[in-house]
Amino acid sequence: MGGTVFGRETPLGYIETVAGELFLESSRDLARLSAAYDNLRMLARSPAESMKFVKELSEHGA
């Protein structure tokens, strides 16, 4: 296991917030970040569903 990504041996997580950037390195933080990302992907609409939703909003108002 391992390998070099962007000159780094270990994984790095990045979150941009209104308070600034966060860089995560611990395996626990990276696991939580990955789980949150997976949950968002699972809940997200498909591109076609998103386009339909935006079109309906523009036609009928929000």
CYANA upper distance limits for C-alpha pairs under 8 A (distance plus 0.5 A):
  2 GLY  CA      9 GLU  CA      6.91
  2 GLY  CA     10 THR  CA      7.42
  3 GLY  CA      8 ARG  CA      8.48
  3 GLY  CA      9 GLU  CA      6.14
  3 GLY  CA     10 THR  CA      8.17
  4 THR  CA      8 ARG  CA      5.61
  4 THR  CA      9 GLU  CA      5.11
  4 THR  CA     10 THR  CA      7.81
  5 VAL  CA      9 GLU  CA      7.00
  5 VAL  CA     10 THR  CA      8.18
  5 VAL  CA     11 PRO  CA      8.00
 10 THR  CA     25 GLU  CA      8.13
 11 PRO  CA     25 GLU  CA      7.04
 12 LEU  CA     23 PHE  CA      7.20
 12 LEU  CA     24 LEU  CA      6.22
 12 LEU  CA     25 GLU  CA      5.60
 12 LEU  CA     30 LEU  CA      8.03
 13 GLY  CA     22 LEU  CA      8.47
 13 GLY  CA     23 PHE  CA      6.04
 13 GLY  CA     24 LEU  CA      5.12
 13 GLY  CA     25 GLU  CA      6.84
 13 GLY  CA     30 LEU  CA      6.65
 13 GLY  CA     33 LEU  CA      7.91
 14 TYR  CA     21 GLU  CA      7.64
 14 TYR  CA     22 LEU  CA      6.20
 14 TYR  CA     23 PHE  CA      5.22
 14 TYR  CA     24 LEU  CA      6.72
 15 ILE  CA     21 GLU  CA      6.29
 15 ILE  CA     22 LEU  CA      5.56
 15 ILE  CA     23 PHE  CA      7.07
 16 GLU  CA     20 GLY  CA      6.56
 16 GLU  CA     21 GLU  CA      5.02
 16 GLU  CA     22 LEU  CA      6.82
 17 THR  CA     21 GLU  CA      6.42
 17 THR  CA     22 LEU  CA      8.14
 24 LEU  CA     29 ASP  CA      6.69
 24 LEU  CA     30 LEU  CA      6.95
 25 GLU  CA     29 ASP  CA      7.37
 25 GLU  CA     30 LEU  CA      7.09
 26 SER  CA     30 LEU  CA      6.66
 27 SER  CA     31 ALA  CA      6.51
 28 ARG  CA     32 ARG  CA      6.82
 29 ASP  CA     33 LEU  CA      6.62
 30 LEU  CA     34 SER  CA      6.49
 31 ALA  CA     35 ALA  CA      6.60
 32 ARG  CA     36 ALA  CA      6.66
 33 LEU  CA     37 TYR  CA      6.68
 34 SER  CA     38 ASP  CA      6.60
 35 ALA  CA     39 ASN  CA      6.66
 36 ALA  CA     40 LEU  CA      6.79
 37 TYR  CA     41 ARG  CA      6.73
 38 ASP  CA     42 MET  CA      6.67
 39 ASN  CA     43 LEU  CA      6.77
 40 LEU  CA     44 ALA  CA      6.46
 45 ARG  CA     49 GLU  CA      6.14
 45 ARG  CA     50 SER  CA      6.22
 46 SER  CA     50 SER  CA      6.54
 47 PRO  CA     51 MET  CA      6.69
 48 ALA  CA     52 LYS  CA      6.73
 49 GLU  CA     53 PHE  CA      6.57
 50 SER  CA     54 VAL  CA      6.67
 51 MET  CA     55 LYS  CA      6.59
 52 LYS  CA     56 GLU  CA      6.65
 53 PHE  CA     57 LEU  CA      6.71
 54 VAL  CA     58 SER  CA      6.68
 55 LYS  CA     59 GLU  CA      6.72
 56 GLU  CA     60 HIS  CA      6.45
 56 GLU  CA     61 GLY  CA      8.25
 57 LEU  CA     61 GLY  CA      5.50
 57 LEU  CA     62 ALA  CA      6.00
 58 SER  CA     62 ALA  CA      7.95
